[in-house]
Amino acid sequence: MDRLIAMRVFVTVVDLGSQSAAADHLDLSRPVVSRYLAELEEWVGARLMHRTTRKLSLTAAGNETLPRCRQLLELADDLQAAVSVPDAAPRGLLRISVSTSFGQAQLASAVTEYVRRYPQVKIDLQMLDRTVNLVDEGIDLAIRTSNDLDPSLIARKLTVCRSVLCASPAYLHEHPAPQQVDDLRQHNCLSHAYYGKSLWHFKVQGEAVSIPVQGNISANEASTLLSATLAGAGISLLPSYLVGCAVRRGELVQLLPESEPLALNIYAVYASRKHMPATLRSMLDFLSERFTEVPSWDKDL
């Protein structure tokens, strides 16, 4: 028995939820998958999974064995990558999921530069304002803004997402600008449906402060809120990667700069380190170089 292959089969069955799905993914027959699982169980001396017609579940021994199999497979893959000679330039299709606002404001120009560098690569950008299941939806890489990632995924931090409290000059002409965060309770605050819809978080003089807000417009996508803010609808708390240019041009006014909104991290997220394609690896390296800890869009803010 090739124990590494058996461990890879076991991990893939767990990740995909069925032997048939693992067989398709690994380009093996269903009987071969079953044989590898049986031989692995014989080797470790314990049953690893309860098998029924509807679902698979890990036994206690399976729960102990799974993380060790993952670790051994990652070590094997790292060893192979360390001694192998890079062959051709990256090529093929890479499917990337990203929020609409970050995709339009920052990632589209980044992938344009990437494909100029690697013309044999094709990028399929999925602009989705929801969390995708990477495996089920066939996504190679997701760009996520969060401080609470799914621990089952592999993530590389790219940069920081800072927010800007802002309003248009037209709105401020009709409404007195807030002098402290508590004044936001009296303003029409335009909110994001998935982030801070009714509670905005700040750090004021080193202390965390949360302010309940309300307004007559909310949206599930930040670019829409930007348009409404530019039109004078109210005050918004928007990512600096989206509003930085408008603030610098004077189309929006930054409010309460001494009160720092809660910052989030921007990650590149993928499902597994196993057999990482050269294209995915090169894209991760490219994005890490492009999006630094202090990103270009935060300059002069």
Secondary structure, 3 states (H helix, E strand, C coil): CCHHHHHHHHHHHHHHCCHHHHHHHHCCCHHHHHHHHHHHHHHHCCCCEEECCCCEEECHHHHHHHHHHHHHHHHHHHHHHHHCCCCCCCCEEEEEEECHHHHHHHHHHHHHHHHHHCCCEEEEEEECCCCCCCCCCCCCEEEEEECCCCCCCEEEEEEEECEEEEECHHHHHHCCCCCCHHHHHHCCEEEECCCCCCEEEEEECCEEEEEECCCCCEECCHHHHHHHHHCCCCEEEEEHHHHHHHHHCCCCEECCCCCEECCEEEEEEECCCCCCCHHHHHHHHHHHHHCCCCCHHHCCC
